[in-house]
Amino acid sequence: MPSAMEGSEGGEEGEILHYEETEDDNVSPTDLSELLKEGTKESHDRAENTQFVKDFLKGRIKKELFKLATVALYFTYSALEEEMDCNKDNPVFAPLYFPLELHRREALVKDLKYFYGEDWKEKIQCSEATQHYVDRIHHVGQHEPELLVAHAYTRYMGDLSGGQVLKKVAQRALKLPSTEEGIQFYVFDNISNAQQFKQLYRARMNALDLDKNTKERVVEEANQAFRFNMQVFDELDKIGKSLPKEAQDGGFLVHDGKGDLRRCPYYADKLGRLWATAELPHMCCKSCATLMALSVLSGEAGPGCPFHAAVALARQPLVQLVLAACVAAAAGAVAWYLM
């Protein structure tokens, strides 16, 4: 097990905890860390296989949905860290109190400022599923503090593991700055080695003075925490289905086929800039450039059957107008030549 070498019992604020890795020879099947690992495997697998998480891992995450997920995390960690602060001297949780290393609320505030601006508080609200999760955390912290470890374990150990994968996916898929703005939640500046820290955290968990019955309740509470998370994921997935589609490359919104494309100021602006700034190279004329721009803006361009793409493109009213103009110009040229 890792052992703390400089720093206080829980890593008090203002000092950095140092730790070193040692062997896990003394791990017992009855240790809380092992009971949690084995007892939450099924819940962990179910959470990983929710549609929201699967889409996220594939890079299919819409920016608006990512923002809402960040909002949910903010309310969740605000509740969790409030209860942890209240129980920092309680022996059933005190050894696991690492505010400097683990607390995420301030990092989430930075992310929300990045996404929503300085008035972010006025633009967010706690969703129904998240509120259920928050209510449970407050209940545990105030009435069953011995179960608080279940929520801390589920959140922070996940953040230091799979959360680091999600960080890279989000940064790439959403084209976030390399300076890590918008993903500060995943950045643990005061943990130099995540693997060693997790070992230290498990060692502290195993040292808690809990009887068998309490350990079983902790495992059940951890499974409950997973269920709350899955409910939030499902809620986000439903919201995501109602959001407009976003292209992963090029930054264009994909037109959904409803309404007149020419009446949308967003698309009109995009078309104007594409045309005016010569972002469509190798076009023999502006008519060809217009056709290509329309294919991009309407979501018709890209890999697939050329015939079906051409047919779909030809159905656009503005495309038909341009084609008619081209045909008229060609007919005029032929008539002039034959004279």
Buried (B, 14 or more C-beta within 10 A) or exposed (E): BBEBEEBEBBBBEEEEBEBEBBEBEEBEEEBBBBBBBEBBEEBBEBBEEBBBBEBBBEEBBBBBBBBBBBBBBBBBBBBBBBBBEBBBEBEBBBBBBBBBBBBBBEBBBBBBBBBBEEEBEEEBEBBEBBBBBBEBBBEBBEEBBBBBBBBBBBBBBBBBEBBEEBBEBBBEBBEBEEEBBBBBBBBBEBBEEBEBBBBBBBBBBBEBEBEEEBBEBBBBBBBBBBBBBBBBBBBBBEBBEEEEEBEBEEEBBBBEEEEEBEEBEEBEEBBEEBBEEEEBEEBEEEBBBBBBBBBBBBBBBEEEEEEEBEEBBEEBEBBEEBBEEBEEEEEEEEEEEEE
